[in-house]
């Protein structure tokens, strides 16, 4: 690809990913399977890694989750709710292990892994042992107050 081709492909991928994010997070009506979405995101990540000058603050690769909906009150997270990156190969798992061991300054580490299931990340805040707030991850810094909804989930302790 030439520089212009890569720039055009990055623009096209961002538009596609933004469209699918809207369908998934706002409309709750995805059109493509998660594996196809992951493929698009991975291609964009690889292009931006190879061409850092094409990275922009509004790129989908720079976001976590989605913007809060207007129907819910906005919650600002005291500690950002971030997301781990995906690993698609043994090599990427090895790279992850190496980064963790280096960060922890240790040797062998045992891991427990489970298949990734899509779902909803919720931040629960308790004060004096009582549930006072439940918030979605949103964009990682701002989420939606869903306390009333979460109070209906029997598996979540209210105190």
Buried (B, 14 or more C-beta within 10 A) or exposed (E): EEEEEBBEBBEEBBEBBBEBBEBBBEEEEBEBEEEEBBEBBBBBBEBBEEBEEBBEEEBBBEBBBBBBEEEBEBBEBEEEBEEEEEBEEEEEEEEBBEEEEEEEEEEEEEEEEEEEEEEEBBBEBEEEEEBEBBBBBBBBBBBBBBBEEBEEEEEEEEE
